[in-house]
Amino acid sequence: MNVRLDPVAAAPSLMKDWHRTAFAIVSSLDPKLVELVEIRASQINGCANCLNLHTIFAREKGETEQRINLLSVWQEAPCYTDRERAALGWTEAMTRLAERHDHDNAYEALKAHFTEEEQVKLTLAIVIINGWNRISVGFGGFADPVAIKAKAGAAA
């Protein structure tokens, strides 16, 4: 991977705010669910950096290899709960906006398993990971998970 730009060096104040906002949003939801969502969006967006980070973080939070490995085919795998399936379906709908994904069915599933507040929190978490994917892919970033944890702790 060719690093094009270090966004933290180029815009330190904004990136600190972005880190702080990202941490606040994702920490408002179940950590294992967030990791599943972040991995799935990163798979769709082809972000090696975020896939590397979030598979490591998911394992640290107790996620199994089976569930991480089957995320790309979650619709066919029996190891996810209905709530997780609703979140993953919503993740795909929000990440694939240009593909005209079936938003209505995805939202109905979401509504059945998440309160309105949780729907907003989950949607913001999806926005955040899609943003990180674009920052990483766009600027060619590949970060060390230990460094990311240190930055997240400092931003909190």
N, C-alpha and C positions, 0 to 999 in steps of 0.2 A: 504494500500500500504506500502510495506517495502522499506524504503530508504536504498540503498546500498552504495551510494557514493555521496558526494556533489562536482560536477564538478567545481564549482567556487572556492571552497576551495582547490581542488586538482591541478587545473591549472588556477590560477587567471588571468594571463596575456593573455593566449589564449582565455579564456572565455570572457574577456573584448573585445578582438578583434572580437570574434564571435558575441557578442551583438552589437557592433558598425556596423559590416558588415550587420547583419540581419536588423538593424534599417535603414541603408542607402538603402538597397534594397527594403524593404516593403514600405518605405516612398516615393519611386519614382512612386508608382502606386495609383490608386483610393483606398482610405482606406476601403470602404465598399466591394469592389470587393476582396481586399486582405483578409478580414475577411472571406468571403464566401469560398475562396480557402483554407485558413488555417483550417477552420472548416471541409471542405470536406476531405482534406488529413488526418486530425486527426481522423475522423470517420473511414476511410479506415484502418489506422494504429492502431486503438484501443488505442489511447492516451488520457486517461481521463484528465490528466493535461492540455494538449493543448485544448481539447474540453471545459473544464471549463473556461480557460482564454479567448479563442477567442469567445465563445458565449457571455460572459460578455462584451468584447471589442466591438463586433458587435452591441449589444444593445446600448452601449454608443455612437456609431457612427450613430444611428438612424435606424438600421436594425430592421425589424419586427419579431415578434414571429413566424408568419406563414412561412416566408422565412427561418428562422433558423430551424424550425421544419421539413420543407420539403426538406432540403438539401440532405438527404440520398436517396431521390427519385426525384431528380431534373429533370430527364428526363421526368417524368410523370406530373410534376407540372407546371401550366401555369404562375406562378408568376415571372419567371426569363426572362431577356432579352436575345436576341440572342447572344450578346456580353458575358454576364455572362455564358450562356450555353457553348459557345466556351471555356471560361476559365475553367469551371468545367470539361468539357470533356478532356482538355489538362492536368488538374490536375490529373484526374484519369489515363490517359495514362502514365504520368510521375511517378506517385506513384505506379502503378501496373506494372512496367517494367517486372518483372519475369512472369507475367501472359500472356504476349504477347497480351496486349490490342491492339485495332485497332489504331495504331499510325497514319497511313496515313489519315484516315478520321478525326481524332481529329486535326491533323495539318492543314488540309484543312479548317476546321471550324475556327481554330485559325487565320490562314492567312487572312480569309475574314473579320475579325473584329479587328485585332491588327496590328499595324505597325511592321516592323522588330525589331525596338528598343523595343517596348512594348512586343514583343514575348520573347526577351531575358530577360527583366525585370521580366515578369511573370514566366518564367522558373526558374530564379534565386530565386524568391519568393517561388516557389514550392520546390526547393532544400532546401531552408532554413527551411521551416516548416517540411519537411521530416527529416531533421537533428535534429530539436528540438524534434520531436516525438521520434526519436531513443535515444536521450540523456535522455528524460524524462522516457520513458519506460525502457530503459536499466539500468539506475541508480535508478529507483524508485522515481523519483521526483514528487512533487505536490506542486506548488508554489501559494502564495497569489498574486492575480492580482495587488494589490497596490504595492507590492514589485517589481513585474516585471516592472510596469510603472516607478518606481523610478530608476531601473537599466537602462532601456532604455533611460531615460532622461539623466542620468549620462554618458552613452556611446556616446551620440550624440555630 
